[in-house]
Amino acid sequence: MNLLKKGLLLLMISSGMAVATYAQDDNDVVLKAERIKREQLPPEVLDAFQKRFPTANLRDIMKIPTELYRKDFLIDETNPIGNDDYYTLTMTGTKMDVEAVYDKNGNLIRANEIARDVELPTTISTYIITNYPGFEIKKDRVKRVIEPTRTEAFWEVTIAQSRGVEKRLLFNKDGNFIKSR
């Protein structure tokens, strides 16, 4: 159920609709995420995003109250995060898409970045040439999850033969093969 809520929240955010948690009884508070303009974004958040993603264009901003963020993103209640608002920024750039969540002080909570058609590590090219003769690279992308203390990344490469046979290959951040789909 929580996965469904997360998916619905992301869908609503990306489609521009306001997100609301409605009261089930008269004592509950209605919480909603709202689309805001660039001018309403705290300067600390604007500066932080411009430093981390200098070539990205800011496309959409959603302001999310802590209570809604905590409920829908499973914040650990033993480590409370205060009553600050959070900001989800959707950005695009040359061959990349980014969605990032910042607190009001400009601290990055988490970002998901997808870059397309970037230069592949030599280990990936070598692996494909060695293990898939007759295949050529059709498209590639690197997916990164960026958090304050760690970054995870993996490569997804689509290869094809002239006869129409297509495969998707996954590699870790170092270019080592993980699996084929």
BAGUGU-287664 format. One record per residue: z, x, y of N, C-alpha, C, O in turn; residue in three letters; chain. Coordinates in Angstrom, 2 decimals. Each point is the difference from the previous one (the first is absolute). Layout:
BEGIN
- n_Z,n_X,n_Y,ca_Z,ca_X,ca_Y,c_Z,c_X,c_Y,o_Z,o_X,o_Y,rest,kette
- Z,X,Y,Z,X,Y,Z,X,Y,Z,X,Y,ALA,A .
...
This chain:
BEGIN
- n_Z,n_X,n_Y,ca_Z,ca_X,ca_Y,c_Z,c_X,c_Y,o_Z,o_X,o_Y,rest,kette
- 0.00,0.82,-1.18,0.00,-0.82,1.18,0.00,0.87,1.26,-0.72,-0.30,0.95,MET,A .
- 1.52,1.38,-0.94,0.03,0.87,1.17,-1.36,0.66,0.23,-0.39,0.20,1.15,ASN,A .
- -0.33,0.14,-2.23,-1.32,0.58,0.13,-0.94,-1.00,0.65,-0.83,0.37,0.83,LEU,A .
- 0.95,-1.63,-1.20,-0.80,-1.06,0.61,0.30,-0.11,1.49,-0.92,-0.15,0.81,LEU,A .
- 2.20,0.21,-0.44,0.38,-0.08,1.42,-0.59,1.16,0.79,-0.51,-0.18,1.10,LYS,A .
- 0.57,1.39,-1.68,-0.53,1.17,0.68,-1.50,-0.14,0.20,-0.51,0.27,1.09,LYS,A .
- -0.18,-0.70,-2.13,-1.45,-0.18,0.09,-0.36,-1.04,1.03,-0.93,0.19,0.78,GLY,A .
- 1.66,-1.30,-0.77,-0.25,-1.06,0.97,0.27,0.50,1.41,-0.77,-0.30,0.91,LEU,A .
- 1.85,1.04,-0.71,0.33,0.54,1.32,-1.11,0.92,0.48,-0.43,-0.10,1.15,LEU,A .
- -0.04,1.00,-2.01,-1.06,0.92,0.40,-1.30,-0.75,0.29,-0.71,0.34,0.94,LEU,A .
- 0.41,-1.36,-1.74,-1.19,-0.80,0.23,0.08,-0.71,1.34,-0.97,-0.02,0.77,LEU,A .
- 2.12,-0.57,-0.48,0.16,-0.72,1.26,-0.04,0.95,1.18,-0.59,-0.32,1.03,MET,A .
- 1.20,1.48,-1.17,-0.01,0.98,1.08,-1.43,0.44,0.27,-0.44,0.06,1.16,ILE,A .
- -0.30,0.26,-2.22,-1.36,0.48,0.21,-0.93,-1.09,0.50,-1.01,0.31,0.64,SER,A .
- 1.30,-1.56,-0.92,-0.86,-1.07,0.48,0.43,-0.53,1.36,-0.68,-0.85,0.57,SER,A .
- 1.80,1.35,-0.05,0.40,-0.35,1.35,0.89,-1.22,0.11,0.26,-0.45,1.12,GLY,A .
- 0.21,-0.07,-2.19,0.87,-1.17,0.06,1.45,0.45,0.16,0.38,1.07,-0.46,MET,A .
- 0.40,-1.89,1.10,1.43,0.28,0.11,0.64,-0.28,-1.35,-0.42,-0.91,-0.72,ALA,A .
- 1.44,1.70,0.38,0.70,-0.16,-1.27,1.36,-0.59,0.29,0.69,0.44,0.92,VAL,A .
- -0.31,-1.42,-1.68,1.29,-0.64,0.25,0.74,-0.22,-1.30,-0.60,-0.29,-1.03,ALA,A .
- 1.92,0.43,1.09,0.87,-0.38,-1.09,0.70,-1.27,0.46,0.78,0.03,0.96,THR,A .
- -1.06,-1.13,-1.63,0.51,-1.28,0.46,1.34,-0.32,-0.64,0.29,0.41,-1.13,TYR,A .
- 0.51,-1.14,1.85,1.34,-0.37,-0.43,-0.08,-0.96,-1.19,-0.79,-0.95,0.00,ALA,A .
- 1.63,1.21,-1.00,0.10,-0.92,-1.12,1.12,-1.00,0.23,0.01,-1.08,-0.58,GLN,A .
- 0.92,1.45,1.42,1.01,-0.96,0.44,0.20,0.20,1.49,-0.60,0.90,0.59,ASP,A .
- 1.41,-1.70,0.03,0.14,0.01,1.46,0.69,1.24,0.55,-0.05,0.24,1.21,ASP,A .
- 0.70,0.58,-2.06,0.73,1.17,0.47,-0.85,1.27,0.03,0.43,1.00,0.57,ASN,A .
- -1.62,-1.02,-1.17,-0.84,1.19,-0.04,-0.74,0.16,1.32,-0.29,-0.97,0.70,ASP,A .
- 0.00,2.22,-0.37,-0.72,0.33,1.22,-1.47,0.21,-0.34,-0.31,0.59,-1.04,VAL,A .
- -0.57,-1.05,1.87,-1.42,0.21,-0.20,-0.34,1.39,0.53,0.32,0.33,1.14,VAL,A .
- -0.97,0.47,-1.96,-0.40,1.35,0.37,-1.51,0.08,-0.02,-0.63,-0.55,-0.90,LEU,A .
- 0.04,1.23,1.86,-1.44,0.12,-0.03,-0.46,1.35,0.54,0.63,0.60,0.87,LYS,A .
- -1.73,-0.16,-1.42,-0.67,1.18,0.53,-1.03,-0.52,1.00,-0.61,-1.05,-0.22,ALA,A .
- 0.43,1.78,1.30,-0.94,-0.46,1.00,-0.95,1.10,0.41,0.36,1.18,0.05,GLU,A .
- -1.60,-1.57,0.25,-0.98,0.95,0.49,0.34,0.30,1.46,0.25,-0.91,0.79,ARG,A .
- -0.26,2.19,-0.46,0.27,0.39,1.39,-1.14,0.88,0.51,-0.82,0.50,-0.77,ILE,A .
- 0.80,-0.31,2.08,-1.01,0.84,0.64,0.52,1.43,0.11,1.20,0.25,-0.07,LYS,A .
- -2.12,0.65,0.26,0.33,1.43,0.13,1.03,0.24,1.09,0.87,0.85,-0.15,ARG,A .
- -0.96,-1.60,1.25,0.92,0.17,1.12,1.43,-0.38,-0.36,0.94,0.45,0.66,GLU,A .
- -0.76,-1.26,-1.69,1.33,-0.43,-0.42,0.64,0.95,-1.01,1.17,-0.16,-0.34,GLN,A .
- -1.92,1.12,-0.13,0.49,0.97,-0.97,0.91,1.01,0.70,-0.37,0.51,1.06,LEU,A .
- 1.56,-0.22,-1.62,0.86,1.01,0.64,-0.74,1.33,0.16,-0.74,0.40,-0.90,PRO,A .
- 0.92,0.29,2.02,-0.71,1.26,0.23,0.26,1.04,-1.09,-0.87,0.82,-0.30,PRO,A .
- 2.06,-0.85,-0.30,0.33,0.95,-1.07,-0.91,-0.21,-1.22,-0.43,0.96,-0.64,GLU,A .
- 0.15,-2.21,0.33,-0.88,-0.33,-1.13,-1.43,0.42,0.32,-0.68,0.60,-0.83,VAL,A .
- 0.24,-0.91,2.03,-1.36,0.36,0.42,-0.19,1.51,-0.04,-1.02,0.48,-0.51,LEU,A .
- 1.98,0.28,1.03,-0.09,1.46,-0.02,-0.02,0.54,-1.43,-0.78,0.90,-0.32,ASP,A .
- 1.65,-1.45,-0.53,0.10,0.49,-1.39,-1.30,-0.25,-0.76,-0.47,0.88,-0.72,ALA,A .
- -0.10,-2.06,0.87,-1.24,-0.29,-0.72,-1.15,0.87,0.51,-0.82,0.46,-0.79,PHE,A .
- 0.76,-0.23,2.10,-1.07,0.83,0.56,0.12,1.46,-0.44,-1.02,0.68,-0.16,GLN,A .
- 2.24,-0.20,-0.04,0.18,1.38,-0.47,-0.37,0.13,-1.47,-0.65,0.97,-0.39,LYS,A .
- 1.05,-1.93,-0.43,-0.25,0.09,-1.44,-1.43,-0.36,-0.36,-0.57,0.59,-0.92,ARG,A .
- -0.04,-1.55,1.62,-1.35,-0.46,-0.29,-0.87,0.07,1.28,-0.39,-1.04,0.53,PHE,A .
- 0.11,2.25,-0.04,-0.67,0.15,1.29,-1.41,-0.57,0.07,-0.45,-0.37,1.08,PRO,A .
- -0.25,0.29,-2.19,-1.39,-0.50,0.03,-0.11,-1.47,-0.37,-1.10,-0.54,-0.05,THR,A .
- 2.22,-0.10,-0.22,-0.03,-1.41,-0.43,-0.01,-0.94,1.20,0.61,0.28,1.03,ALA,A .
- -1.30,-1.39,-1.18,-0.04,-1.05,1.02,0.94,-1.11,-0.42,-0.09,-0.51,-1.11,ASN,A .
- 0.98,0.14,1.99,0.97,-1.05,-0.27,-0.71,-1.35,0.04,-0.57,-0.38,1.02,LEU,A .
- 0.61,-0.33,-2.15,-0.71,-1.27,-0.14,0.90,-1.21,0.12,-0.39,-1.02,0.56,ARG,A .
- 1.60,1.13,-1.10,0.88,-1.16,-0.08,1.45,0.47,-0.03,0.32,1.02,-0.61,ASP,A .
- 0.57,-1.79,1.27,1.42,0.33,0.01,0.79,-1.27,-0.33,-0.22,-1.05,0.60,ILE,A .
- 1.12,1.17,-1.55,0.91,-1.10,-0.33,1.43,0.47,0.20,0.37,1.09,-0.43,MET,A .
- 0.42,-1.92,1.09,1.43,0.27,0.20,0.75,-0.78,-1.06,-0.16,-1.22,-0.12,LYS,A .
- 0.99,1.92,-0.66,0.69,-0.61,-1.12,1.51,0.13,0.20,0.50,1.12,0.11,ILE,A .
- 0.24,-2.23,-0.05,1.46,0.09,0.13,0.61,0.67,-1.24,-0.52,-0.14,-1.11,PRO,A .
- 1.61,0.85,1.31,0.67,0.70,-1.10,0.32,-0.91,-1.16,-0.21,0.37,-1.16,THR,A .
- 0.71,-1.56,1.44,0.39,-0.90,-1.08,-1.19,-0.35,-0.89,0.15,-0.07,-1.22,GLU,A .
- -1.30,-0.16,1.81,-1.20,-0.31,-0.77,-0.47,1.24,-0.74,-0.39,-0.09,-1.17,LEU,A .
- 0.42,1.24,1.83,-0.40,1.25,-0.64,0.90,0.30,-1.19,-0.48,0.37,-1.07,TYR,A .
- 1.78,-0.54,1.26,0.98,0.26,-1.06,-0.25,-0.93,-1.19,0.03,0.43,-1.14,ARG,A .
- -0.27,-1.69,1.41,-0.17,-0.99,-1.07,-1.30,0.22,-0.77,0.00,-0.01,-1.23,LYS,A .
- -1.10,0.21,1.94,-1.30,0.09,-0.66,-0.34,1.38,-0.52,-0.89,0.13,-0.84,ASP,A .
- 1.58,0.91,1.30,-0.31,1.34,-0.46,1.16,0.64,-0.74,0.01,1.22,-0.20,PHE,A .
- 0.97,-2.02,-0.21,1.10,0.44,-0.85,0.77,1.20,0.55,0.18,1.00,-0.69,LEU,A .
- 0.27,-1.11,1.93,0.83,1.06,0.58,1.33,0.04,-0.73,0.57,-1.05,-0.31,ILE,A .
- -0.09,2.24,0.03,1.26,0.19,-0.72,1.17,-0.42,0.90,0.23,0.62,1.04,ASP,A .
- 0.49,-1.64,-1.44,1.09,-0.52,0.81,1.19,0.97,0.09,0.83,-0.14,0.90,GLU,A .
- -0.73,1.11,-1.80,1.10,0.97,0.08,-0.28,1.03,1.08,0.90,0.76,0.38,THR,A .
- -2.11,-0.73,0.11,-0.38,0.92,1.06,-0.63,-0.82,1.12,-1.22,0.04,0.18,ASN,A .
- 2.04,-0.78,0.60,-0.55,-0.90,1.01,-0.81,0.77,1.04,0.26,1.16,0.29,PRO,A .
- -1.25,-1.86,0.27,-0.89,0.66,0.93,0.11,-0.57,1.41,-0.84,0.30,0.85,ILE,A .
- 1.85,-1.09,-0.57,0.20,-0.51,1.35,-0.79,-1.27,0.26,-0.56,-0.60,-0.91,GLY,A .
- 0.53,0.21,2.17,-0.69,-1.22,0.38,-1.20,0.28,0.89,-0.32,-0.80,0.88,ASN,A .
- -0.33,1.90,-1.10,-1.17,0.35,0.79,-1.23,-0.70,-0.56,-0.03,-0.42,-1.16,ASP,A .
- -0.97,0.30,2.00,-1.27,-0.53,-0.46,-0.83,1.13,-0.58,0.21,1.18,0.30,ASP,A .
- -1.16,-1.56,-1.14,-0.93,0.94,-0.59,-1.40,-0.38,0.45,-0.26,-1.14,0.38,TYR,A .
- -0.63,2.11,-0.41,-1.36,-0.21,0.48,-0.98,0.47,-1.07,0.03,1.15,-0.43,TYR,A .
- -0.91,-2.06,0.01,-1.06,0.34,-0.93,-1.26,0.20,0.81,-0.47,-0.91,0.67,THR,A .
- -0.08,2.12,-0.75,-1.21,0.34,0.74,-1.16,0.14,-0.98,0.10,0.72,-0.99,LEU,A .
- -1.17,-1.40,1.26,-1.21,0.11,-0.80,-1.00,0.78,0.83,-0.31,-0.36,1.13,THR,A .
- -0.21,1.46,-1.72,-0.88,0.89,0.73,-1.24,0.31,-0.81,0.01,-0.05,-1.23,MET,A .
- -1.08,0.37,1.93,-1.23,0.46,-0.64,-0.45,1.26,0.70,0.37,0.28,1.14,THR,A .
- -1.16,0.48,-1.85,-0.56,1.22,0.56,-1.27,0.32,-0.73,-0.47,-0.79,-0.82,GLY,A .
- -0.10,1.93,1.10,-1.21,0.41,-0.68,0.32,0.18,-1.49,0.72,0.92,-0.38,THR,A .
- -1.27,-1.79,-0.43,0.15,0.03,-1.45,1.45,-0.09,-0.46,0.36,0.58,-1.03,LYS,A .
- 0.50,-1.29,1.78,1.40,-0.15,-0.43,0.59,-1.31,0.50,-0.41,-0.54,1.03,MET,A .
- 1.36,0.04,-1.79,0.79,-1.18,0.36,1.46,0.36,-0.21,0.35,0.65,-0.98,ASP,A .
- 0.52,-1.09,1.90,1.42,0.31,-0.09,0.80,-1.24,0.33,-0.33,-0.74,0.93,VAL,A .
- 1.39,0.51,-1.69,1.00,-0.99,0.37,1.34,0.71,-0.02,0.38,0.60,-1.01,GLU,A .
- 0.34,-0.66,2.13,1.26,0.75,0.13,1.09,-0.91,0.54,-0.25,-0.88,0.82,ALA,A .
- 1.48,1.12,-1.29,1.16,-0.72,0.49,0.91,1.00,0.72,0.36,1.04,-0.55,VAL,A .
- 0.00,-1.39,1.79,0.89,0.82,0.82,1.21,-0.82,0.42,-0.08,-1.22,0.13,TYR,A .
- 1.22,1.90,0.09,1.12,-0.69,0.63,-0.18,0.09,1.51,-0.94,0.64,0.47,ASP,A .
- 1.81,-1.27,0.29,-0.17,-0.06,1.46,0.13,1.35,0.69,-0.42,0.16,1.15,LYS,A .
- 1.00,0.84,-1.85,0.16,1.33,0.56,-1.17,0.93,-0.31,0.02,1.17,0.36,ASN,A .
- -1.04,-1.70,-1.02,-1.18,0.80,-0.32,0.11,0.77,-1.29,-0.82,0.88,-0.26,GLY,A .
- 1.83,-1.18,-0.56,0.14,0.66,-1.29,-0.91,-0.67,-1.02,0.05,-1.22,-0.18,ASN,A .
- -0.88,2.01,-0.48,-0.88,-0.53,-1.03,0.83,-0.39,-1.22,0.75,0.81,-0.53,LEU,A .
- -0.90,-2.05,0.09,0.68,-0.47,-1.20,-0.90,0.23,-1.20,0.43,0.54,-1.02,ILE,A .
- -1.70,-0.94,1.15,-0.95,0.16,-1.10,-1.40,-0.25,0.54,-0.21,-0.85,0.86,ARG,A .
- -0.76,1.61,-1.38,-1.39,-0.21,0.36,-0.86,0.07,-1.25,0.27,0.79,-0.91,ALA,A .
- -1.30,-1.61,0.88,-1.00,0.04,-1.06,-1.32,0.35,0.67,-0.45,-0.68,0.92,ASN,A .
- -0.16,1.75,-1.40,-1.25,0.48,0.59,-1.06,0.10,-1.08,0.26,0.48,-1.10,GLU,A .
- -1.46,-0.94,1.42,-1.14,0.15,-0.90,-1.11,0.68,0.79,-0.45,-0.52,1.02,ILE,A .
- 0.03,1.68,-1.49,-1.10,0.75,0.63,-1.17,0.00,-0.97,0.19,0.24,-1.20,ALA,A .
- -1.39,-0.51,1.70,-1.19,-0.09,-0.83,-0.97,1.15,0.28,-0.11,0.49,1.12,ARG,A .
- -0.58,-0.08,-2.18,-1.06,1.00,0.10,0.45,1.27,0.71,-0.66,0.50,0.91,ASP,A .
- 1.80,0.00,-1.36,0.51,1.27,0.55,-0.36,1.12,-0.97,-0.37,-0.25,-1.14,VAL,A .
- 0.48,1.47,1.59,-0.35,1.13,-0.85,0.94,0.08,-1.19,1.22,0.05,0.15,GLU,A .
- -1.80,-0.05,-1.35,0.80,0.05,-1.23,0.51,1.41,-0.25,-0.67,0.98,0.30,LEU,A .
- 1.87,-0.89,-0.86,0.48,1.32,-0.44,-0.95,0.57,-1.07,-0.59,-0.75,-0.77,PRO,A .
- 0.46,2.04,0.74,-0.88,0.67,-0.96,0.36,-0.36,-1.43,-0.88,-0.11,-0.85,THR,A .
- 2.17,-0.07,0.56,0.42,-0.32,-1.38,-0.60,-1.33,-0.46,-0.32,-0.15,-1.17,THR,A .
- 0.16,-0.80,2.07,-0.58,-1.30,-0.38,-1.49,0.15,-0.27,-0.50,-0.48,-1.01,ILE,A .
- -0.21,1.14,1.90,-1.44,0.21,-0.20,-0.26,0.74,-1.30,-0.89,-0.36,-0.76,SER,A .
- 1.66,1.40,0.51,-0.15,0.78,-1.23,0.28,-0.85,-1.23,-0.73,0.09,-0.99,THR,A .
- 1.76,-0.91,1.03,0.33,-0.88,-1.12,-1.16,-0.96,-0.29,-0.36,-0.19,-1.17,TYR,A .
- -0.21,-0.40,2.18,-1.08,-0.97,-0.20,-1.24,0.69,-0.57,-0.62,-0.51,-0.93,ILE,A .
- 0.25,1.66,1.48,-1.18,0.73,-0.49,0.19,0.39,-1.46,-0.93,-0.10,-0.80,ILE,A .
- 2.14,0.55,0.45,0.28,0.47,-1.36,0.08,-1.15,-1.01,-0.54,0.10,-1.10,THR,A .
- 1.20,-1.18,1.48,0.29,-1.08,-0.96,-0.94,-1.20,0.06,0.00,-0.83,-0.91,ASN,A .
- -0.80,0.72,1.96,-0.91,-1.13,0.15,-1.39,0.48,0.44,-0.47,-0.32,1.09,TYR,A .
- -0.19,1.11,-1.98,-1.34,0.47,0.36,-0.95,-1.20,0.15,0.08,-0.95,-0.77,PRO,A .
- -0.95,1.02,1.75,-0.94,-1.10,0.24,0.56,-1.07,0.93,-0.73,-0.92,0.38,GLY,A .
- 1.99,1.01,-0.02,0.61,-0.95,0.94,-0.03,0.60,1.40,0.06,1.21,0.17,PHE,A .
- -0.14,-2.07,0.82,0.12,0.46,1.38,1.05,-0.84,0.72,0.27,-1.15,-0.37,GLU,A .
- 0.29,1.73,1.39,1.06,-0.67,0.76,-0.64,-1.04,0.92,-0.87,0.32,0.80,ILE,A .
- 1.32,-1.56,-0.93,-0.50,-1.09,0.84,0.89,-0.22,1.22,-0.48,-0.16,1.12,LYS,A .
- 1.78,0.17,-1.35,0.94,-0.15,1.11,1.35,0.55,-0.42,0.30,0.14,-1.19,LYS,A .
- 0.50,0.17,2.17,1.34,0.50,-0.28,0.92,-0.46,1.11,-0.43,-0.33,1.11,ASP,A .
- 1.71,0.32,-1.44,1.02,-0.30,1.02,1.31,0.61,-0.46,0.28,0.16,-1.19,ARG,A .
- 0.52,0.17,2.18,1.33,0.51,-0.27,0.98,-1.03,0.56,-0.16,-0.47,1.13,VAL,A .
- 1.15,0.14,-1.92,1.04,-0.94,0.42,1.28,0.79,0.17,0.42,0.75,-0.89,LYS,A .
- 0.21,-0.93,2.06,1.27,0.68,0.25,1.05,-1.01,0.39,-0.25,-0.92,0.78,ARG,A .
- 1.44,1.11,-1.34,1.19,-0.76,0.41,0.89,1.02,0.70,0.43,0.98,-0.60,VAL,A .
- -0.17,-1.23,1.88,0.76,0.95,0.82,1.34,-0.61,0.33,0.08,-1.09,0.57,ILE,A .
- 0.98,1.80,-0.92,1.36,-0.40,0.33,0.67,1.16,0.72,-0.52,1.12,-0.03,GLU,A .
- 1.65,-1.35,0.67,0.63,1.09,0.76,0.28,1.27,-0.81,-0.09,1.10,0.54,PRO,A .
- 0.43,-1.23,-1.81,0.39,1.18,-0.77,-1.00,0.40,-1.08,0.20,1.00,-0.68,THR,A .
- -1.28,-1.78,0.52,-0.97,0.36,-1.04,-1.35,-0.64,0.28,-0.10,-0.99,0.73,ARG,A .
- -0.92,1.58,-1.32,-1.35,-0.56,0.07,-0.58,0.04,-1.40,0.01,1.03,-0.67,THR,A .
- -0.52,-2.17,0.22,-0.69,-0.07,-1.28,-1.47,-0.21,0.28,-0.37,-0.71,0.95,GLU,A .
- -0.47,1.32,-1.76,-1.44,-0.18,0.20,-0.70,0.03,-1.34,0.45,0.65,-0.94,ALA,A .
- -1.56,-1.36,0.86,-0.87,0.13,-1.16,-1.43,-0.30,0.44,-0.24,-0.71,0.97,PHE,A .
- -0.69,1.29,-1.73,-1.43,-0.14,0.26,-0.58,-1.00,-0.98,0.37,-0.01,-1.17,TRP,A .
- -1.28,-0.82,1.64,-0.76,-0.89,-0.86,-1.48,0.30,0.27,-0.48,-0.13,1.12,GLU,A .
- -0.22,0.54,-2.18,-1.40,0.40,0.14,-0.84,-0.88,-0.92,0.28,-0.12,-1.19,VAL,A .
- -1.31,-0.50,1.75,-0.94,-0.81,-0.79,-1.22,0.86,-0.28,-0.63,0.53,0.92,THR,A .
- 0.31,-0.40,-2.20,-1.18,0.77,-0.41,-0.94,-0.92,-0.76,0.42,-1.02,-0.55,ILE,A .
- -1.71,1.37,0.53,-0.98,-0.84,-0.69,-1.13,0.84,-0.56,-0.32,1.07,0.51,ALA,A .
- -0.28,-1.60,-1.58,-1.21,0.57,-0.57,-1.18,-0.80,0.52,0.16,-1.10,0.53,GLN,A .
- -1.34,1.65,-0.68,-1.20,-0.71,0.46,-0.23,-1.29,-0.78,-0.68,-0.90,0.49,SER,A .
- 1.22,0.80,-1.71,-0.17,-1.21,-0.83,0.96,-1.11,0.41,0.04,-1.04,-0.66,ARG,A .
- 0.73,1.24,1.72,0.90,-1.05,0.47,1.40,0.06,-0.55,0.83,-0.84,0.35,GLY,A .
- -0.53,1.81,-1.21,1.36,0.15,-0.53,0.88,0.55,1.12,-0.31,1.02,0.61,VAL,A .
- 1.42,-1.72,-0.34,0.89,0.40,1.08,1.41,0.17,-0.52,0.44,-0.73,-0.88,GLU,A .
- 0.28,1.71,1.44,1.40,0.24,-0.37,0.79,0.31,1.26,-0.52,0.55,0.97,LYS,A .
- 1.80,-0.94,-1.02,0.93,0.38,1.06,0.99,0.99,-0.58,0.63,-0.26,-1.02,ARG,A .
- -0.50,1.39,1.68,0.89,1.05,-0.46,1.15,0.15,1.01,-0.22,-0.03,1.21,LEU,A .
- 1.43,0.19,-1.74,1.17,0.19,0.86,0.52,1.42,-0.16,0.07,0.54,-1.11,LEU,A .
- 0.30,0.07,2.24,0.53,1.36,0.04,1.25,0.01,0.87,0.14,-0.81,0.92,PHE,A .
- 0.79,1.72,-1.22,1.19,0.12,0.84,-0.33,0.73,1.29,-1.15,0.38,0.21,ASN,A .
- 2.13,-0.18,0.64,-0.23,0.62,1.31,-0.53,1.42,-0.10,-0.64,0.49,0.93,LYS,A .
- 0.90,0.18,-2.07,-0.47,1.36,-0.19,-1.40,0.05,-0.62,-0.55,1.08,-0.20,ASP,A .
- -0.01,-2.25,-0.11,-1.33,-0.04,-0.59,-0.01,0.06,-1.52,-1.05,0.19,-0.60,GLY,A .
- 2.20,-0.36,-0.03,0.07,0.02,-1.46,-0.27,-1.41,-0.54,0.53,-0.98,0.52,ASN,A .
- -1.34,0.90,-1.56,-0.41,-1.27,-0.58,1.20,-0.77,-0.55,0.87,0.58,-0.66,PHE,A .
- -0.82,-1.89,0.94,1.04,-0.87,-0.52,-0.56,-0.93,-1.06,0.46,0.00,-1.14,ILE,A .
- -1.49,-0.80,1.52,-0.60,-0.93,-0.98,-1.31,-0.53,0.53,-0.36,0.17,1.17,LYS,A .
- -0.35,-0.84,-2.09,-1.28,-0.62,0.31,0.15,-1.52,-0.12,0.74,-0.48,-0.86,SER,A .
- -1.43,-0.24,1.70,0.02,-1.47,-0.08,-1.40,-0.51,-0.22,-0.20,-1.21,-0.10,ARG,A .
